[in-house]
Amino acid sequence: MRYYLIAGEASGDLHASRLMAELQRQDAAAEFRFYGGDQMAAVGGTMVRHYRELAYMGFVPVLLHLPTILKNMRRAKHDIEAWQPDVLILVDYPGFNLKIAKYVHKKGICPVYYYIAPKIWAWKEYRIKNIKRDVDELFSILPFEKDFFEKKHHYPIHYVGNPTKEEVDNTSPTSLTPDPSRGGEGRIYSQGENGAEDVNRTVIPLEEGKPVIALLCGSRRQEIKANLPTMLQITDKLADSYQAVIAGAPGIDADYYDQFTSGHRVSMVHGQTYSLLSQAHAALVTSGTATLETALFNVPQVVCYETRPHFLFGWLRKMFLKVKYVSLVNLVADREVVPELVADTFIAADIEKHLNSILPVDSPQRQDMLQGYREVRKRLGEQRAPENAARLTIDLLRKRSH
């Protein structure tokens, strides 16, 4: 069968690539065409556009790049219509993907399946009308979404398990090997995030005996610009006892970080987030999938996400945000497992206080957080999301053809 996929950011590229590999395994005749990234390209098929040309966030950046966004949208619509796939599989990224779904459904080109349901339970719940109208099958990776869609909105979905949990569990452990030639310093030797051994093996310099504080400051330039300076301000104060290491985001050139890291005591890995988390003692993390990844690696964290203007976002959050929490960790647990300092509560002194409280290995805050992580794991379950989603996709398509 012919599968057309659209993923609009780094996490979508990862999840879509795993789904493609499973579709390929279960369907020997699988053909792929996609908007995505390098990990999808590694599986095979034809990449129409890289997600770097899609991933704009915030009112001003979207406005500035609107001609490019609209051009990519038109190209996707026409390309899908010309290729005539057996199914369109959309991966998260609802602002773009729901518009594509509307076009494909209206034209009757092919069924529309959505892998990784849009998070309308948090924001823009009105999009349920579009989903009901334009999406034939919805695959969820968060257990609490089933009640939201089925009980509240009477729209049946498939919970297939959480792919992040599986990806973390399948990551080979890294090891530390001191390098005497560096005058007592060591290096982290690690494996890539797909489990493949890193060709260079030497990833970052590590000062022997210094625990690592991981800095996960976002996957987009706007997020990095907003969050990284404050993170560095905080970790600089701990530099005598801890080493700060930035997780460079896929799709962002390493040079972009230089403007923020100059003059700070910090190291960096690029495209090696899982390797870094497997070494980390604690972390400062922007909201998103990274909070769940950090929890699944059992790394105590402080969730901090800067937005401007503070007062406006704080007001919008109180008025329109439909959930109590912003981090996936707290949403899955249905309680505050990790502290969230977002928008009007994003205050450097408070972030520093919370970070200091989880650094001692025997602190109550650290132990309570690790217990909360165990609850999150249990709630996510043991299902293999890509395998389940691929099997359901193939079975549902075969039923439609009969």
C-alpha positions in Angstrom: 0.0 0.0 0.0 1.0 3.6 -0.5 1.3 5.7 2.7 1.6 9.5 2.7 2.8 10.9 6.0 3.2 14.5 7.3 5.3 15.3 10.4 6.1 18.9 11.2 8.8 18.7 13.9 11.6 16.7 15.4 9.5 14.5 17.7 7.0 13.8 14.9 9.9 12.8 12.7 11.1 10.3 15.3 7.6 8.8 16.0 6.7 8.7 12.3 9.9 6.9 11.4 9.2 4.2 13.9 5.6 3.8 12.5 7.0 3.6 9.0 9.5 0.9 10.0 6.6 -1.1 11.4 4.4 -0.6 8.4 7.3 -1.7 6.2 7.7 -4.8 8.4 4.0 -5.7 8.3 3.4 -4.7 4.6 6.1 -5.8 2.2 4.6 -3.7 -0.5 4.7 -0.5 1.5 5.6 2.7 -0.3 6.2 6.1 1.4 6.0 9.7 0.5 6.2 12.3 3.2 6.8 15.7 4.7 9.2 14.9 7.5 12.9 14.7 8.6 16.1 12.7 8.5 14.8 9.8 10.5 11.9 9.2 8.2 14.2 9.5 5.2 16.4 6.8 6.8 13.5 4.3 6.6 12.9 5.0 2.9 10.6 6.6 0.5 10.4 10.1 -1.0 10.8 13.2 1.2 8.8 16.1 -0.4 9.8 18.7 2.2 11.9 18.7 5.4 10.1 19.7 8.6 12.6 22.6 9.1 10.5 24.4 6.4 7.3 24.0 8.5 8.3 24.4 12.2 7.4 28.0 13.0 6.0 28.9 16.4 4.4 32.1 17.7 2.3 34.8 16.1 5.2 36.9 14.7 7.3 34.1 13.3 4.3 32.5 11.7 3.2 35.9 10.2 6.7 36.5 8.8 6.9 33.1 7.2 3.3 32.9 6.1 4.0 32.8 2.4 6.4 29.8 2.9 3.8 28.0 5.1 1.0 28.6 2.6 3.3 27.5 -0.3 4.1 24.2 1.6 0.5 23.6 2.3 -0.5 24.0 -1.3 2.3 21.8 -2.4 1.2 19.1 0.1 -2.4 19.2 -1.1 -1.5 18.9 -4.7 1.2 16.3 -4.1 -1.2 14.0 -2.2 -3.8 14.4 -4.9 -1.3 13.6 -7.6 0.2 10.6 -5.8 -3.2 9.1 -4.8 -2.1 7.2 -1.6 -4.1 4.5 0.1 -4.0 6.6 3.3 -2.8 9.9 4.6 -1.2 9.6 8.1 -0.9 12.8 10.0 1.5 13.0 12.9 0.7 15.7 15.6 1.3 19.3 14.2 -2.5 20.1 14.1 -2.3 23.7 12.8 -1.0 22.5 9.5 -2.3 18.9 9.4 -5.9 19.6 10.1 -6.1 21.9 7.1 -4.6 19.1 5.0 -7.1 16.7 6.4 -10.0 19.0 5.5 -8.8 19.2 1.9 -8.1 15.5 1.5 -11.5 14.5 3.0 -13.4 17.1 0.9 -11.8 15.8 -2.3 -12.3 12.2 -1.3 -8.7 11.3 -2.1 -8.1 8.7 0.6 -8.9 8.0 4.2 -7.2 10.2 6.8 -5.6 8.6 9.9 -4.1 10.7 12.7 -1.2 9.2 14.7 -0.6 11.1 17.9 -3.9 12.9 18.5 -3.9 16.7 18.5 -3.9 18.0 22.1 -7.2 19.7 21.9 -7.9 18.8 25.5 -5.4 21.6 26.4 -6.1 24.3 23.8 -8.5 24.9 20.9 -11.1 22.2 21.9 -13.3 23.5 19.1 -11.1 21.5 16.7 -13.0 18.4 17.7 -15.5 19.5 14.9 -12.8 19.3 12.3 -11.5 16.0 13.6 -15.0 14.4 13.6 -15.6 15.7 10.1 -12.2 15.1 8.5 -10.4 12.3 10.4 -11.4 8.7 9.8 -9.3 7.1 12.5 -7.5 8.6 15.5 -4.6 7.0 17.3 -3.8 8.2 20.8 -0.6 7.8 22.8 -1.8 9.3 26.1 -4.1 7.1 28.2 -6.2 10.0 29.5 -7.2 11.0 26.0 -9.5 8.1 25.6 -12.0 9.5 28.1 -11.7 12.9 26.7 -12.6 11.9 23.1 -14.9 9.1 23.8 -16.8 10.1 26.9 -16.9 13.9 26.4 -17.1 14.1 22.7 -18.4 10.6 21.7 -15.7 10.1 19.1 -14.1 6.6 19.2 -10.3 6.5 19.2 -7.5 3.9 19.5 -5.1 4.0 22.4 -2.0 2.3 21.0 0.5 2.8 23.9 3.1 5.4 24.3 6.0 5.4 21.8 8.2 7.6 24.0 8.2 4.9 26.7 9.2 2.3 24.2 11.9 4.5 22.6 13.4 5.2 26.1 13.3 1.6 27.1 15.0 0.5 23.9 17.9 3.0 24.3 21.2 1.3 25.1 22.8 2.5 28.3 25.8 4.8 28.0 29.0 4.6 30.1 31.5 7.0 31.4 35.2 6.4 30.7 37.8 8.7 32.2 40.4 10.0 29.8 43.7 10.4 31.7 45.2 12.3 28.7 42.9 15.2 29.5 44.4 15.9 32.9 41.8 14.1 34.9 38.8 15.0 32.8 36.6 12.3 31.2 34.3 12.0 28.3 30.8 10.6 27.8 30.8 7.7 25.4 27.4 7.1 24.1 25.1 5.6 21.5 22.7 7.3 19.2 19.1 7.8 19.9 18.1 5.0 17.5 20.2 2.6 19.4 22.9 2.8 16.8 26.5 3.3 18.0 27.7 6.8 17.5 30.5 6.8 14.9 32.5 9.4 16.8 31.8 7.9 20.2 33.4 10.9 21.9 30.4 13.2 22.5 31.2 15.7 25.2 33.9 16.5 27.7 32.9 15.6 31.2 34.7 16.8 34.3 35.3 13.7 36.4 33.1 13.5 39.5 30.8 16.3 38.5 27.1 15.3 38.1 25.4 16.5 34.9 22.5 18.9 34.8 20.8 18.5 31.4 19.4 21.6 29.8 16.5 20.8 27.4 15.6 24.2 26.2 13.3 23.4 23.3 13.3 22.2 19.7 12.6 25.6 18.0 14.7 28.7 17.8 12.1 30.8 19.6 12.0 28.4 22.5 15.8 28.3 22.8 16.1 32.1 22.7 13.4 32.4 25.4 14.5 29.7 27.8 18.3 29.0 27.5 19.6 32.4 28.9 17.8 31.9 32.2 18.8 28.2 32.4 22.4 29.2 32.0 22.1 32.0 34.6 21.0 29.4 37.1 23.5 26.6 36.3 26.4 29.0 36.3 25.9 29.4 40.1 26.3 25.6 40.4 29.3 25.2 38.1 31.8 24.4 40.8 29.8 21.2 41.7 27.8 20.4 38.6 28.3 20.4 34.9 25.6 21.9 32.7 25.1 20.2 29.3 22.7 21.5 26.6 20.7 19.0 24.5 21.1 20.5 21.0 17.9 20.0 19.1 17.8 18.2 15.7 17.3 20.7 12.9 19.0 23.6 14.8 22.6 24.3 13.8 25.0 24.1 16.7 26.3 27.6 15.8 22.9 29.1 16.7 23.6 28.3 20.4 26.9 30.2 20.5 25.2 33.6 21.0 23.7 32.3 24.3 26.6 30.1 25.6 29.4 32.6 25.2 30.9 33.3 28.6 29.0 30.5 30.4 30.4 27.2 31.8 28.4 24.8 29.7 28.9 21.9 27.3 26.7 20.7 24.6 25.6 17.5 22.7 23.8 17.6 19.4 21.1 15.1 18.5 22.0 13.0 21.5 19.3 13.9 24.0 18.7 10.3 25.1 22.4 9.7 25.7 22.5 12.9 27.8 19.5 12.0 29.8 20.9 8.6 30.6 23.8 10.4 32.3 22.0 13.3 33.9 21.5 13.8 37.6 18.8 16.5 37.2 17.4 18.6 34.4 15.8 21.9 33.5 13.2 21.2 30.8 10.9 23.2 28.6 7.3 21.8 28.4 6.5 19.2 25.8 7.5 15.6 25.0 10.9 16.3 26.6 9.3 16.4 30.1 8.0 12.8 29.6 11.3 11.6 28.2 13.1 13.1 31.2 10.7 11.3 33.6 11.1 8.0 31.8 14.9 8.3 32.3 14.2 8.8 36.0 15.9 12.2 35.9 14.4 14.7 38.4 13.4 17.9 36.6 12.0 21.4 36.8 9.7 22.3 34.0 10.2 25.9 32.9 8.8 27.6 29.9 9.3 31.3 29.1 6.7 33.2 27.1 6.2 36.9 26.5 4.4 39.0 27.5 4.0 37.2 30.8 0.8 38.9 32.0 -1.0 38.2 28.7 -0.1 34.6 28.5 -0.9 34.2 32.2 -4.3 35.6 31.7 -4.9 33.5 28.6 -3.9 30.4 30.5 -6.4 31.1 33.2 -9.1 31.9 30.8 -8.7 29.3 28.0 -6.4 26.5 29.1 -8.6 23.4 29.7 -6.2 21.4 31.9 -4.6 21.9 35.3 -1.1 21.2 34.1 1.1 21.9 31.0 3.7 19.0 31.4 2.9 15.5 30.1 4.3 14.1 33.4 1.7 15.8 35.5 -1.1 15.3 33.0 -0.5 11.5 32.9 -0.2 11.3 36.7 -3.2 13.6 37.2 -1.3 15.4 39.9 1.8 17.6 40.3 4.8 15.3 40.2 7.1 18.0 38.7 7.1 21.7 39.4 5.9 23.9 36.5 7.2 27.4 36.1 5.5 28.8 33.0 4.8 32.3 31.7 3.9 34.5 34.6 5.4 32.0 37.1 8.7 31.7 35.1 10.9 33.4 37.7 14.7 32.6 37.8 14.8 32.6 41.6 11.9 30.1 41.9 13.4 27.8 39.2 16.7 27.9 41.1 15.0 27.0 44.4 13.2 24.0 42.9 16.4 22.8 41.1 18.4 23.0 44.4 15.7 21.0 46.2 16.0 18.0 43.9 19.8 17.9 43.6 20.6 16.1 46.9 20.1 12.3 46.3 18.3 11.9 49.6 16.0 15.0 49.5 12.3 14.4 50.0 11.5 16.4 46.9 13.7 14.1 44.7 12.4 10.9 46.2 8.8 12.0 45.8 9.4 12.9 42.2 10.9 9.5 41.4 7.9 7.8 43.0 5.7 9.9 40.8 7.6 8.7 37.8 6.9 5.1 38.7 3.1 6.0 38.7 3.5 7.6 35.2 5.2 4.4 33.8 2.4 2.3 35.2 -0.3 4.4 33.6 1.3 4.4 30.2 1.2 0.6 30.1 3.3 -1.9 28.2 1.8 -1.6 24.7 4.1 -1.1 21.7 2.6 2.0 20.0 4.3 1.8 16.5 3.5 -1.9 16.2 -0.1 -1.5 17.3 -0.7 1.6 15.1 0.8 -0.1 12.1 -1.3 -3.3 12.6 -4.5 -1.3 13.1 -3.8 0.9 10.0 -3.3 -2.1 7.8 -6.3 -4.0 9.2 -8.6 -1.0 8.9 -7.5 -0.2 5.3 -8.0 -3.8 4.3 -11.5 -3.8 5.7 -12.3 -0.6 3.8 -11.2 -2.3 0.5 -13.5 -5.3 1.0 
